Amino acid sequence: MREPKKLYNLRYYARRLGYHFSKVERVVTVPESGRRHKIEEKLKAWGYGIQLNIFSDE
C-alpha cells in the first residue's frame, strides 16, 4: 500500500536536508549538522525512531 502524501512529502524534504531512512525498519539517521526539531517531531508522530549518526561514516 502506498504511504500517505503528507508522509511522502515529509520524507522527501527530510532526505534533502541529510536525513537517512532505513529500508528495513522505521528508523531515521539524523545529520550531524542542520538538525530540525520540527521535522524530527513529525517523524516521531508517524512512528519513526530517531538515531544519531555517532559513527559519521558519510
C-alpha positions as CSV (number, residue, x, y, z in Angstrom):
1,M,0.0,0.0,0.0
2,R,1.2,3.5,-0.8
3,E,2.2,5.8,2.0
4,P,0.1,8.9,2.6
5,K,1.0,12.1,0.6
6,K,2.0,14.0,3.8
7,L,4.4,11.3,4.9
8,Y,5.9,11.1,1.4
9,N,6.5,14.9,1.3
10,L,8.0,14.8,4.8
11,R,10.4,12.0,3.9
12,Y,11.4,13.8,0.7
13,Y,12.0,17.1,2.5
14,A,14.0,15.3,5.2
15,R,16.2,13.4,2.7
16,R,17.1,16.7,1.1
17,L,18.3,18.0,4.4
18,G,20.6,15.0,5.0
19,Y,18.3,12.6,6.9
20,H,18.8,8.9,6.0
21,F,15.9,6.4,6.2
22,S,16.3,2.7,6.9
23,K,14.7,0.4,4.3
24,V,14.0,-2.4,6.8
25,E,13.0,-0.6,10.0
26,R,11.2,2.7,10.6
27,V,14.5,4.4,11.7
28,V,15.9,7.7,10.7
29,T,19.6,8.6,11.0
30,V,19.9,12.4,11.6
31,P,22.7,14.5,10.1
32,E,25.5,15.9,12.3
33,S,24.6,19.5,11.4
34,G,21.4,21.0,10.4
35,R,19.1,19.0,12.6
36,R,15.5,20.2,12.6
37,H,13.5,19.7,15.7
38,K,10.2,20.2,13.9
39,I,11.0,17.5,11.3
40,E,12.1,15.0,13.9
41,E,8.9,15.7,15.9
42,K,6.7,15.0,12.8
43,L,8.7,11.8,12.0
44,K,8.2,10.6,15.6
45,A,4.5,11.2,15.2
46,W,4.5,8.9,12.1
47,G,6.2,6.2,14.2
48,Y,9.9,6.6,13.2
49,G,12.7,6.2,15.6
50,I,15.5,8.8,15.7
51,Q,19.1,7.6,15.6
52,L,22.1,9.8,15.9
53,N,24.9,9.5,13.4
54,I,27.6,8.7,16.0
55,F,30.0,6.9,13.6
56,S,29.9,9.7,11.0
57,D,30.7,7.2,8.2
58,E,29.5,9.5,5.5
